[in-house]
């Protein structure tokens, strides 16, 4: 039996019993002796009642679950015994009065009127029970000594219970004062907590503002470093300064690496501050995975690895495509970093489980693997397998921590299995529709505006290649540049399609059955209708000299990276120069100069403005074909510029591509989605990617803004 906390009345009643019962024994004995009824039985009952019963009552209450309730039962038993003794003493007046007074005060003091009423009923039961055996005989007279002792007993009993009431009142007053003091302390603590909360909210707002400003201040100069290094690489290639190219590429690579580290730290800060948001959209997974693999392939092949994808009929997925890409980039990048001369496999499949559809992505490598101890630290921020890993392979250790956060935001999870020397497999499980994810801050609208239907001025590229899969990958990339793509699977069909289409550019594979690329190139250059069309040769072998000798405009070696292909297309195809200039609105002079040089290399004219006010003034002078717009500027920022631009009649239709280093909130992203053709983070794009976006925006713009 569980022992409860002892109630104060148990101690009080025990003290009353052991202090009052011995004198009562003497008084009752004198009454029985005076009437000649002091038998051995009476003496034994008096001793049991006065000496044994107080101990039994104490033990009963002491070891009961509810000591207060148990003591109430003891008081009822006391009342029954009082009634019995009164009847047994033949209702002797003063001893009876003393006994009734004591037990009534005890019942009322301990249990109030409820116990008082029960006590009187118990007394009546005792009187009737004992009176039945004594014949209800009565003798009110009592000897002088018992009478005097009883009167004194009444006084003492009343005094004890009065003193108990006083002490209880004093204890109550002290408890009330303590309670008031505690309430005052609680109020003071509540006030302090409220102030602390206000300070924390202010600090959180300051942190968010700091992150936004820091994002802009760090990414803006990095954007210039990355952009200028790309321009210098291209200029070095054009002028033949090959010795400079490796150093310039190192600058470019270092800038991209630093930008990646900054992005990871800022992303982690946003997650910790609860500011990371989701932007959900419906996406076709096949092209997404192809793009991811194309991006990671150079890193994997740098260490002699084979990159393999196993995915078919994945269909569509409703998710935050940016976070999905970043998770896959992180996992595939890790695999490429820790694997040499091995295999890296990306598996993707759709599963049905627990009445939901899930997308499962597995990244498996044959790399160095990890011990159980290393695995236990893997998903902790700023932590890698061990210090030697950081020294040898580099990195901040944030990629996996961010990936786990992203997976949880989307309602999924990441787990892994690994063995030292046997490679590692990471598995991402995400709901096929992230709309049921627990986070509420989601945006179901895609961020970027897709290009409109191609206009009559859209340029055409003809791909002649017997590899249907490779042709499809290249074609998809070209379509995203706003180009019309046609294809032919052999040389003869390619010549026929070229005569029909009169394309602006031809991409020609060398190794094809029947007629190879060299014979097709010779026939193209011998045909008066086709000779002027630039032809870019694509081959697995390096035979640039032969290609140029036969009249090729350029020669690319497979596998062709997106940037390389885009640069070649921009170089030999270009884009129809708009009659109006492109307006660059940015407060950073280095960024404006870098963008001017990049755009002018493509034959576009450029006008610069240092803020929104100057930008609007430029538009008043000459309507631009397109605006490249920064958001964080003095005087008038990009948001105010967009608001003013959309009220200016025909200027409201000018396409706007936003280039920003600002961390955008969900509301800002939604506002820009309806007012800008594209939003690009500074430092996240290459020169060829920016050129592609400009072409897409110009191709989708009204014909009034085109040549």
C-alpha positions as CSV (number, residue, x, y, z in Angstrom):
1,X,0.0,0.0,0.0
2,X,1.3,3.4,-0.9
3,X,1.9,5.8,2.0
4,X,0.3,9.2,1.6
5,X,1.4,12.5,3.0
6,X,0.0,12.7,6.6
7,X,-2.8,15.2,7.2
8,X,-2.3,17.7,10.1
9,X,-5.6,16.6,11.9
10,X,-4.1,13.1,12.3
11,X,-1.3,14.5,14.5
12,X,-3.7,16.8,16.3
13,X,-6.2,14.1,17.2
14,X,-3.4,11.7,18.3
15,X,-2.0,14.3,20.6
16,X,-5.5,15.0,22.1
17,X,-6.1,11.2,22.6
18,X,-2.8,10.4,24.3
19,X,-3.0,13.5,26.5
20,X,-6.7,13.4,27.5
21,X,-7.6,9.7,27.6
22,X,-5.5,8.8,30.7
23,X,-7.3,11.4,32.9
24,X,-10.6,10.3,31.4
25,X,-9.8,6.7,32.4
26,X,-9.4,7.9,36.0
27,X,-12.6,10.0,35.9
28,X,-14.7,7.1,34.4
29,X,-13.2,4.6,36.9
30,X,-14.2,6.8,39.8
31,X,-17.8,7.0,38.5
32,X,-18.0,3.2,38.1
33,X,-16.3,2.7,41.5
34,X,-18.8,5.1,43.2
35,X,-21.7,3.1,41.9
36,X,-20.1,-0.3,42.7
37,X,-19.7,-1.4,39.1
38,X,-15.9,-1.2,38.7
39,X,-15.5,-4.8,37.6
40,X,-12.4,-6.3,36.0
41,X,-14.3,-6.2,32.6
42,X,-14.9,-2.4,33.0
43,X,-11.3,-1.8,34.0
44,X,-10.1,-3.8,30.9
45,X,-12.4,-1.9,28.6
46,X,-11.2,1.4,30.0
47,X,-7.5,0.5,29.5
48,X,-8.2,-0.8,25.9
49,X,-10.0,2.4,25.1
50,X,-7.7,4.9,26.7
51,X,-4.3,3.3,25.9
52,X,-4.7,1.0,22.9
53,X,-7.3,2.7,20.8
54,X,-5.2,6.0,20.3
55,X,-2.4,3.8,18.8
56,X,-4.7,1.9,16.5
57,X,-6.4,5.1,15.3
58,X,-2.9,6.6,14.6
59,X,-1.8,3.5,12.6
60,X,-5.0,3.4,10.6
61,X,-4.7,7.0,9.5
62,X,-0.9,6.9,9.1
63,X,-0.9,4.0,6.5
64,X,-4.1,4.9,4.6
65,X,-4.0,6.3,1.1
66,X,-6.2,9.2,2.3
67,X,-5.1,10.1,5.9
68,X,-7.8,12.8,6.2
69,X,-10.6,10.4,5.3
70,X,-9.2,7.7,7.6
71,X,-9.1,10.2,10.5
72,X,-12.8,11.1,9.8
73,X,-13.6,7.3,10.2
74,X,-11.6,7.4,13.5
75,X,-13.7,10.3,14.7
76,X,-16.9,8.4,13.9
77,X,-15.6,5.5,16.0
78,X,-14.7,7.9,18.8
79,X,-18.3,9.2,18.7
80,X,-19.8,5.6,18.9
81,X,-17.6,4.9,21.9
82,X,-18.5,8.2,23.6
83,X,-22.2,7.3,23.3
84,X,-21.5,3.8,24.7
85,X,-19.6,5.2,27.7
86,X,-22.3,7.7,28.4
87,X,-24.9,5.0,28.5
88,X,-22.5,2.7,30.5
89,X,-22.1,5.4,33.2
90,X,-25.9,5.7,33.5
91,X,-25.8,9.2,31.9
92,X,-23.7,10.7,34.7
93,X,-24.1,14.4,34.1
94,X,-20.7,16.1,34.2
95,X,-18.6,13.3,32.7
96,X,-21.2,13.0,29.9
97,X,-21.2,16.7,29.3
98,X,-17.4,16.7,29.1
99,X,-17.4,13.7,26.8
100,X,-20.1,15.1,24.4
101,X,-18.4,18.6,24.4
102,X,-15.0,17.1,23.5
103,X,-16.2,14.8,20.7
104,X,-18.6,17.4,19.2
105,X,-15.8,20.1,19.1
106,X,-13.5,17.5,17.5
107,X,-16.0,16.5,14.8
108,X,-16.9,20.1,14.0
109,X,-13.3,21.3,14.1
110,X,-12.1,18.5,11.8
111,X,-15.0,17.9,9.4
112,X,-17.5,20.8,9.9
113,X,-21.2,20.3,10.0
114,X,-21.1,17.2,7.8
115,X,-18.9,15.3,10.2
116,X,-20.7,16.9,13.1
117,X,-24.0,15.4,12.0
118,X,-22.5,12.1,11.4
119,X,-20.9,12.3,14.9
120,X,-24.3,12.9,16.6
121,X,-25.7,9.9,14.7
122,X,-22.7,7.8,15.9
123,X,-23.2,9.0,19.5
124,X,-26.9,7.9,19.3
125,X,-25.8,4.5,17.9
126,X,-23.4,4.1,20.8
127,X,-26.0,5.2,23.4
128,X,-28.7,2.8,22.0
129,X,-26.3,-0.1,21.7
130,X,-24.9,0.1,25.2
131,X,-28.2,1.3,26.8
132,X,-29.8,-1.9,25.4
133,X,-27.5,-3.9,27.7
134,X,-27.7,-1.6,30.8
135,X,-31.5,-1.2,30.5
136,X,-31.1,2.5,29.9
137,X,-30.5,3.0,33.7
138,X,-29.6,6.6,34.6
139,X,-28.0,8.3,37.6
140,X,-27.2,12.0,36.9
141,X,-25.4,12.5,40.2
142,X,-21.7,11.9,40.3
143,X,-19.2,12.1,43.1
144,X,-17.6,15.4,43.8
145,X,-14.1,14.5,42.5
146,X,-15.3,13.2,39.0
147,X,-17.6,16.2,38.7
148,X,-14.8,18.7,39.4
149,X,-12.4,16.7,37.1
150,X,-15.0,16.7,34.3
151,X,-15.6,20.5,34.6
152,X,-11.8,21.0,34.4
153,X,-11.8,18.5,31.4
154,X,-14.4,20.5,29.6
155,X,-12.3,23.6,30.1
156,X,-9.1,21.9,28.9
157,X,-10.8,20.2,25.9
158,X,-12.4,23.5,24.8
159,X,-9.0,25.3,25.2
160,X,-7.2,22.7,23.1
161,X,-9.6,23.0,20.2
162,X,-9.7,26.8,20.5
163,X,-5.9,26.8,20.4
164,X,-6.0,24.5,17.4
165,X,-8.3,26.9,15.6
166,X,-6.1,29.8,16.4
167,X,-3.0,28.0,15.1
168,X,-4.9,27.0,12.0
169,X,-6.0,30.6,11.4
170,X,-2.4,31.8,11.9
171,X,-1.2,29.1,9.5
172,X,-3.8,30.2,7.0
173,X,-2.8,33.8,7.3
174,X,0.9,32.9,6.8
175,X,0.1,30.7,3.8
176,X,-1.9,33.5,2.3
177,X,1.0,35.9,2.7
178,X,3.3,33.4,1.2
179,X,0.9,32.9,-1.7
180,X,0.7,36.7,-2.2
181,X,4.5,36.9,-2.2
182,X,4.7,34.0,-4.7
183,X,2.0,35.7,-6.9
184,X,4.1,38.9,-6.8
185,X,7.2,37.0,-7.8
186,X,5.3,35.3,-10.6
187,X,4.0,38.6,-11.8
188,X,7.6,40.0,-11.7
189,X,8.8,36.9,-13.6
190,X,6.0,37.2,-16.1
191,X,7.0,40.8,-16.7
192,X,10.6,39.8,-17.0
193,X,9.6,37.0,-19.5
194,X,7.5,39.5,-21.5
195,X,10.4,41.9,-21.7
196,X,12.7,39.0,-22.6
197,X,10.3,37.9,-25.3
198,X,10.2,41.4,-26.7
199,X,14.0,41.5,-26.7
200,X,14.1,38.1,-28.3
201,X,11.6,39.2,-31.0
202,X,13.6,42.3,-31.6
203,X,16.8,40.3,-31.7
204,X,15.2,37.9,-34.1
205,X,14.0,40.7,-36.3
206,X,17.5,42.2,-36.2
207,X,18.9,38.8,-37.1
208,X,16.6,38.5,-40.1
209,X,17.5,42.0,-41.2
210,X,21.2,41.2,-40.7
211,X,20.8,38.0,-42.8
212,X,19.1,39.9,-45.6
213,X,21.7,42.7,-45.6
214,X,24.6,40.2,-45.2
215,X,23.2,38.1,-48.1
216,X,23.1,41.2,-50.3
217,X,26.5,42.5,-49.2
218,X,28.3,39.2,-49.6
219,X,26.7,38.0,-52.8
220,X,26.9,41.2,-54.7
221,X,30.7,41.4,-54.8
222,X,30.9,37.6,-55.3
223,X,28.6,38.0,-58.3
224,X,31.0,40.4,-59.8
225,X,34.0,38.1,-59.1
226,X,32.3,35.2,-60.7
227,X,30.9,37.1,-63.7
228,X,34.2,38.9,-64.4
229,X,36.2,35.6,-64.2
230,X,33.8,34.1,-66.7
231,X,34.2,37.0,-69.1
232,X,38.0,36.9,-68.8
233,X,38.0,33.2,-69.5
234,X,36.0,33.8,-72.7
235,X,38.2,36.7,-73.7
236,X,41.4,34.6,-73.1
237,X,40.0,31.8,-75.2
238,X,39.1,34.3,-78.0
239,X,42.6,36.0,-77.9
240,X,44.5,32.7,-77.5
241,X,45.9,33.5,-74.0
242,X,45.7,29.9,-72.9
243,X,48.2,30.4,-70.1
244,X,45.8,32.7,-68.3
245,X,42.8,30.4,-68.5
246,X,43.7,28.0,-65.6
247,X,44.3,30.8,-63.2
248,X,41.0,32.5,-64.2
249,X,39.2,29.3,-63.8
250,X,40.6,28.9,-60.3
251,X,39.3,32.4,-59.5
252,X,35.9,31.4,-60.9
253,X,35.8,28.1,-59.0
254,X,36.9,29.7,-55.7
255,X,34.2,32.3,-56.1
256,X,31.5,29.7,-56.7
257,X,32.8,27.6,-53.8
258,X,32.7,30.6,-51.4
259,X,29.2,31.5,-52.6
260,X,28.1,27.9,-51.9
261,X,29.5,28.1,-48.3
262,X,27.8,31.5,-47.7
263,X,24.5,30.1,-49.0
264,X,24.7,27.1,-46.7
265,X,25.4,29.2,-43.6
266,X,22.6,31.6,-44.5
267,X,20.2,28.7,-45.2
268,X,21.0,27.1,-41.8
269,X,20.5,30.5,-40.0
270,X,17.1,30.8,-41.7
271,X,16.1,27.3,-40.6
272,X,17.1,28.0,-37.0
273,X,15.2,31.3,-37.1
274,X,12.1,29.5,-38.5
275,X,12.3,31.7,-41.6
276,X,12.8,28.9,-44.2
277,X,9.8,28.6,-46.4
278,X,8.6,26.1,-49.0
279,X,7.4,26.9,-52.6
280,X,5.5,24.0,-54.0
281,X,4.8,23.4,-57.6
282,X,4.0,20.5,-59.9
283,X,7.1,19.2,-61.7
284,X,8.0,16.5,-64.2
285,X,10.7,14.5,-62.4
286,X,12.5,13.1,-65.5
287,X,13.9,16.5,-66.7
288,X,14.8,17.5,-63.2
289,X,16.9,14.4,-62.6
290,X,18.6,14.8,-66.0
291,X,19.5,18.4,-65.2
292,X,20.9,17.3,-61.8
293,X,23.0,14.6,-63.3
294,X,24.3,17.0,-66.0
295,X,25.4,19.4,-63.3
296,X,27.1,16.8,-61.1
297,X,28.7,14.8,-63.9
298,X,31.9,17.0,-64.3
299,X,32.6,16.7,-60.5
300,X,32.1,12.9,-60.7
301,X,34.2,12.4,-63.8
302,X,37.0,14.6,-62.4
303,X,37.9,11.6,-60.1
304,X,37.3,9.0,-62.7
305,X,33.8,7.9,-61.5
306,X,31.0,6.6,-63.6
307,X,27.7,8.4,-63.0
308,X,24.6,6.2,-63.5
309,X,20.9,7.0,-63.2
310,X,18.2,4.3,-62.8
311,X,14.8,5.9,-63.1
312,X,11.8,5.4,-65.4
313,X,8.2,6.5,-65.6
314,X,8.4,8.7,-62.4
315,X,5.6,11.0,-63.5
316,X,5.0,14.3,-61.7
317,X,5.6,15.4,-58.2
318,X,4.2,18.3,-56.1
319,X,7.1,19.6,-54.1
320,X,9.7,22.4,-53.6
321,X,11.8,21.7,-56.6
322,X,14.7,24.0,-55.4
323,X,15.0,22.1,-52.2
324,X,14.8,18.7,-53.9
325,X,17.5,19.7,-56.3
326,X,19.7,21.0,-53.5
327,X,19.3,17.7,-51.6
328,X,20.3,15.6,-54.6
329,X,23.2,18.0,-55.4
330,X,24.4,17.6,-51.8
331,X,24.2,13.8,-51.8
332,X,25.7,13.4,-55.3
333,X,28.4,15.9,-54.6
334,X,29.3,14.1,-51.4
335,X,29.4,10.8,-53.3
336,X,31.7,12.4,-55.9
337,X,33.9,13.9,-53.3
338,X,34.6,10.6,-51.4
339,X,34.7,8.2,-54.4
340,X,37.6,7.7,-56.8
341,X,37.6,5.4,-59.9
342,X,34.2,4.0,-58.8
343,X,30.5,4.2,-59.4
344,X,27.9,6.7,-58.3
345,X,24.3,5.6,-58.8
346,X,21.1,7.7,-58.5
347,X,18.0,5.5,-58.2
348,X,14.5,7.0,-58.2
349,X,11.2,5.2,-57.9
350,X,7.6,5.7,-56.8
351,X,6.2,3.7,-53.9
352,X,2.7,3.2,-52.4
353,X,2.7,2.9,-48.6
354,X,0.2,3.7,-45.9
355,X,-2.3,4.9,-48.4
356,X,0.1,7.6,-49.7
357,X,2.4,7.9,-52.6
358,X,6.1,8.4,-51.9
359,X,9.1,9.3,-54.1
360,X,12.3,7.5,-53.1
361,X,15.7,8.7,-54.2
362,X,18.8,6.6,-53.4
363,X,22.3,7.9,-53.9
364,X,24.8,5.0,-53.8
365,X,28.6,5.2,-54.1
366,X,31.5,2.8,-53.9
367,X,33.6,5.3,-51.9
368,X,35.5,5.2,-48.6
369,X,32.4,4.5,-46.4
370,X,32.1,5.3,-42.7
371,X,32.4,3.7,-39.3
372,X,29.4,3.6,-37.0
373,X,31.0,6.4,-34.9
374,X,31.4,8.6,-37.9
375,X,27.8,8.0,-39.0
376,X,26.5,9.1,-35.6
377,X,27.9,12.6,-36.2
378,X,27.0,12.9,-39.9
379,X,23.9,15.0,-39.8
380,X,25.1,17.5,-37.2
381,X,25.7,21.0,-38.5
382,X,29.4,21.9,-39.1
383,X,30.4,18.3,-38.5
384,X,32.0,15.8,-40.9
385,X,33.0,12.2,-40.3
386,X,36.2,13.3,-38.5
387,X,38.9,16.1,-38.6
388,X,41.0,14.2,-41.1
389,X,38.0,14.2,-43.5
390,X,37.7,17.9,-43.3
391,X,41.4,18.4,-43.9
392,X,41.6,16.0,-46.8
393,X,38.3,16.7,-48.6
394,X,37.2,20.2,-47.4
395,X,33.7,21.4,-46.8
396,X,31.7,22.9,-43.9
397,X,29.7,19.8,-43.0
398,X,26.4,21.7,-43.5
399,X,25.2,20.0,-46.7
400,X,23.8,16.9,-45.0
401,X,22.3,18.8,-42.1
402,X,20.5,21.1,-44.5
403,X,19.3,18.2,-46.6
404,X,17.8,16.5,-43.5
405,X,16.0,19.8,-42.6
406,X,14.7,20.2,-46.1
407,X,13.4,16.6,-46.2
408,X,11.6,17.1,-42.9
409,X,10.1,20.4,-44.1
410,X,8.6,18.5,-47.1
411,X,7.2,15.8,-44.8
412,X,9.9,13.2,-45.5
413,X,13.1,11.9,-44.2
414,X,16.7,11.0,-45.0
415,X,18.5,7.9,-43.8
416,X,21.7,6.2,-44.7
417,X,23.7,3.0,-44.5
418,X,27.4,2.7,-44.8
419,X,30.4,0.4,-44.2
420,X,34.0,1.4,-44.1
421,X,35.7,0.8,-47.4
422,X,32.4,-0.5,-49.0
423,X,30.7,2.8,-49.9
424,X,27.6,4.6,-48.6
425,X,23.9,4.8,-49.6
426,X,21.7,7.8,-48.7
427,X,17.9,7.4,-49.1
428,X,15.5,10.3,-49.4
429,X,11.8,9.5,-48.9
430,X,9.4,12.4,-49.8
431,X,5.6,12.4,-50.2
432,X,4.7,12.6,-53.9
433,X,2.5,15.5,-53.0
434,X,4.0,17.7,-50.3
435,X,0.7,19.5,-49.7
436,X,0.2,17.3,-46.6
437,X,3.5,18.3,-45.0
438,X,3.1,19.6,-41.4
439,X,4.5,23.1,-42.1
440,X,1.9,25.6,-43.0
441,X,4.2,28.2,-44.6
442,X,4.0,27.0,-48.2
443,X,3.6,28.6,-51.5
444,X,2.1,26.5,-54.3
445,X,2.9,28.9,-57.0
446,X,6.1,28.4,-59.0
447,X,8.6,31.2,-58.7
448,X,9.6,31.7,-62.3
449,X,7.4,32.6,-65.2
450,X,7.8,30.1,-68.0
451,X,8.4,31.3,-71.5
452,X,5.4,32.1,-73.7
453,X,4.6,30.4,-77.0
454,X,7.4,30.9,-79.5
455,X,6.9,33.9,-81.8
456,X,7.6,34.1,-85.5
457,X,11.0,35.5,-84.7
458,X,12.1,32.5,-82.8
459,X,15.4,31.0,-84.1
460,X,15.6,27.4,-85.2
461,X,18.3,24.9,-84.4
462,X,18.5,21.6,-86.3
463,X,20.2,18.7,-84.5
464,X,21.5,15.9,-86.7
465,X,22.4,12.9,-84.4
466,X,21.5,9.2,-84.4
467,X,21.5,9.1,-80.6
468,X,17.9,9.9,-79.7
469,X,18.5,10.2,-76.0
470,X,21.4,12.7,-76.4
471,X,19.4,14.6,-79.0
472,X,16.5,14.9,-76.5
473,X,18.8,16.2,-73.7
474,X,20.4,18.9,-75.9
475,X,17.0,19.8,-77.4
476,X,15.5,20.4,-73.9
477,X,18.2,22.7,-73.0
478,X,17.8,24.7,-76.2
479,X,14.1,25.0,-75.8
480,X,14.7,26.6,-72.4
481,X,16.8,29.2,-74.2
482,X,13.7,30.2,-76.2
483,X,14.9,28.4,-79.3
484,X,12.9,26.2,-81.7
485,X,14.5,22.7,-82.0
486,X,14.1,20.2,-84.8
487,X,16.0,17.0,-85.2
488,X,17.1,14.3,-87.7
489,X,18.5,10.9,-87.0
490,X,20.7,10.4,-90.0
491,X,22.7,12.5,-92.5
492,X,20.4,12.2,-95.5
493,X,17.3,13.1,-93.4
494,X,19.4,16.0,-92.0
495,X,20.1,17.4,-95.4
496,X,16.5,17.2,-96.4
497,X,15.3,18.8,-93.1
498,X,17.9,21.6,-93.5
499,X,16.5,22.5,-96.9
500,X,12.9,22.5,-95.6
501,X,13.6,24.5,-92.4
502,X,16.5,26.8,-93.4
503,X,17.6,26.7,-89.7
504,X,19.7,29.4,-88.1
505,X,22.1,26.9,-86.7
506,X,22.9,23.1,-87.1
507,X,24.4,20.9,-84.5
508,X,26.0,17.9,-86.3
509,X,27.2,14.6,-84.8
510,X,30.3,13.1,-86.4
511,X,29.8,9.4,-85.8
512,X,26.6,8.3,-87.6
513,X,25.7,5.2,-89.7
514,X,25.5,5.5,-93.5
515,X,26.7,9.1,-93.9
516,X,29.0,10.3,-91.2
517,X,29.2,13.9,-90.0
518,X,32.1,14.8,-92.3
519,X,30.3,13.9,-95.4
520,X,27.1,15.7,-94.2
521,X,29.2,18.8,-93.5
522,X,30.8,18.7,-97.0
523,X,27.3,18.4,-98.6
524,X,26.0,21.3,-96.5
525,X,28.8,23.6,-97.4
526,X,28.5,22.6,-101.1
527,X,24.8,23.5,-101.2
528,X,24.3,27.2,-102.1
529,X,21.1,27.3,-100.0
530,X,22.7,25.8,-96.9
531,X,26.3,27.0,-97.0
532,X,25.8,30.1,-94.9
533,X,24.2,28.2,-92.0
534,X,26.7,27.9,-89.2
535,X,27.4,24.2,-88.3
536,X,28.7,23.2,-84.8
537,X,30.3,19.7,-84.9
538,X,29.9,17.4,-81.9
539,X,32.1,14.3,-81.5
540,X,33.7,12.0,-79.0
541,X,37.0,12.5,-80.7
542,X,39.1,15.7,-80.9
543,X,39.4,16.5,-84.6
544,X,38.9,20.3,-84.5
545,X,41.5,20.9,-87.2
546,X,39.6,18.7,-89.7
547,X,36.3,20.2,-88.7
548,X,37.4,23.8,-89.2
549,X,39.1,22.9,-92.5
550,X,35.8,21.5,-93.8
551,X,33.9,24.7,-92.8
552,X,32.6,24.0,-89.3
553,X,31.8,27.1,-87.2
554,X,32.9,25.3,-84.0
555,X,33.8,21.9,-82.7
556,X,32.7,20.4,-79.3
557,X,33.9,17.2,-77.7
558,X,31.4,14.9,-76.0
559,X,30.2,14.9,-73.3
560,X,29.2,18.5,-73.9
561,X,28.4,20.5,-70.8
562,X,25.5,22.9,-70.7
563,X,27.6,26.0,-70.3
564,X,29.9,25.0,-73.2
565,X,27.0,24.3,-75.5
566,X,25.2,27.5,-74.5
567,X,28.4,29.5,-75.1
568,X,28.8,28.0,-78.5
569,X,25.2,28.8,-79.4
570,X,25.5,32.3,-78.2
571,X,28.7,32.8,-80.1
572,X,27.6,31.4,-83.4
573,X,23.9,31.9,-83.3
574,X,23.4,34.9,-81.1
575,X,20.0,36.4,-80.8
576,X,18.2,39.0,-82.9
577,X,19.4,42.3,-81.5
578,X,16.3,44.2,-80.3
579,X,15.9,47.7,-81.7
580,X,15.6,49.0,-78.1
581,X,18.4,48.7,-75.6
582,X,18.5,46.5,-72.5
583,X,18.3,48.5,-69.4
584,X,20.5,47.4,-66.4
585,X,19.3,48.9,-63.1
586,X,21.7,48.2,-60.2
587,X,23.4,50.4,-57.6
588,X,26.7,48.3,-57.8
589,X,28.9,49.8,-60.6
590,X,31.0,46.7,-60.9
591,X,27.9,44.6,-61.5
592,X,26.6,47.0,-64.1
593,X,29.9,47.0,-65.9
594,X,30.1,43.2,-65.9
595,X,26.6,42.9,-67.2
596,X,27.2,45.5,-69.9
597,X,30.3,43.6,-71.2
598,X,28.4,40.3,-71.1
599,X,25.4,41.6,-73.1
600,X,27.4,43.7,-75.6
601,X,29.4,40.5,-76.5
602,X,26.1,39.2,-77.8
603,X,25.4,42.2,-79.9
604,X,22.9,43.9,-77.5
605,X,23.0,47.6,-76.7
606,X,22.9,48.5,-73.0
607,X,21.8,51.4,-70.9
608,X,22.7,51.7,-67.2
609,X,20.9,53.2,-64.2
610,X,22.1,53.3,-60.6
611,X,18.7,53.1,-58.9
612,X,15.0,52.9,-59.7
613,X,14.6,56.7,-60.2
614,X,17.3,56.8,-62.8
615,X,15.8,53.7,-64.4
616,X,12.4,55.3,-64.8
617,X,14.1,58.4,-66.3
618,X,15.9,56.1,-68.8
619,X,12.5,54.5,-69.8
620,X,11.1,58.0,-70.4
621,X,13.9,58.7,-72.8
622,X,13.8,55.3,-74.7
623,X,11.6,52.3,-74.1
624,X,13.9,49.3,-73.5
625,X,13.4,45.8,-74.9
626,X,14.1,44.3,-71.4
627,X,15.1,45.3,-67.9
628,X,17.7,43.6,-65.7
629,X,16.8,44.8,-62.2
630,X,18.4,44.7,-58.8
631,X,16.0,44.9,-55.8
632,X,18.1,46.5,-53.0
633,X,19.0,50.0,-54.1
634,X,19.0,53.5,-52.5
635,X,16.5,56.1,-53.5
636,X,14.0,53.7,-55.1
637,X,14.4,50.0,-54.7
638,X,13.4,47.3,-57.2
639,X,9.9,46.7,-55.8
640,X,9.0,50.4,-56.0
641,X,10.5,50.5,-59.5
642,X,8.2,47.6,-60.6
643,X,5.2,49.3,-59.1
644,X,6.0,52.5,-61.0
645,X,6.9,50.7,-64.2
646,X,3.5,48.8,-64.4
647,X,1.6,52.1,-64.4
648,X,3.4,53.6,-67.4
649,X,1.3,52.4,-70.3
650,X,3.3,50.5,-72.9
651,X,6.3,50.4,-70.6
652,X,4.3,48.1,-68.3
653,X,4.7,45.3,-70.9
654,X,8.5,45.4,-70.9
655,X,9.9,42.1,-69.6
656,X,11.9,42.3,-66.4
657,X,14.5,39.8,-65.2
658,X,15.4,40.3,-61.5
659,X,19.0,39.8,-60.4
660,X,19.1,40.0,-56.7
661,X,21.2,39.0,-53.7
662,X,18.3,39.6,-51.3
663,X,16.8,36.7,-49.3
664,X,13.2,37.0,-50.4
665,X,10.2,36.3,-48.2
666,X,7.3,34.3,-49.5
667,X,5.1,37.4,-50.0
668,X,8.0,39.1,-52.0
669,X,8.4,36.0,-54.1
670,X,4.6,35.9,-54.8
671,X,4.6,39.5,-55.7
672,X,7.6,39.1,-58.1
673,X,6.1,36.0,-59.7
674,X,3.4,38.1,-61.3
675,X,5.6,41.1,-62.2
676,X,8.9,39.6,-63.4
677,X,9.7,37.2,-66.1
678,X,12.4,35.5,-64.0
679,X,14.1,36.0,-60.6
680,X,17.7,34.9,-60.4
681,X,20.0,34.9,-57.3
682,X,23.2,36.8,-57.8
683,X,26.2,34.6,-58.1
684,X,24.1,31.5,-58.8
685,X,24.2,31.9,-62.6
686,X,26.8,31.6,-65.3
687,X,27.1,34.1,-68.1
688,X,25.6,31.5,-70.5
689,X,22.7,30.9,-68.2
690,X,22.0,34.7,-68.0
691,X,22.2,34.9,-71.8
692,X,19.7,32.1,-72.0
693,X,17.2,33.9,-69.7
694,X,17.6,37.1,-71.6
695,X,16.8,35.3,-74.8
696,X,13.8,33.5,-73.3
697,X,12.4,36.8,-72.0
698,X,13.0,38.6,-75.3
699,X,11.4,35.6,-77.2
700,X,8.4,35.7,-74.9
701,X,8.0,39.5,-75.1
702,X,5.5,41.3,-77.3
703,X,6.8,41.8,-80.9
704,X,7.0,45.5,-80.3
705,X,10.1,44.9,-78.3
706,X,11.8,42.7,-80.8
707,X,13.8,43.3,-84.0
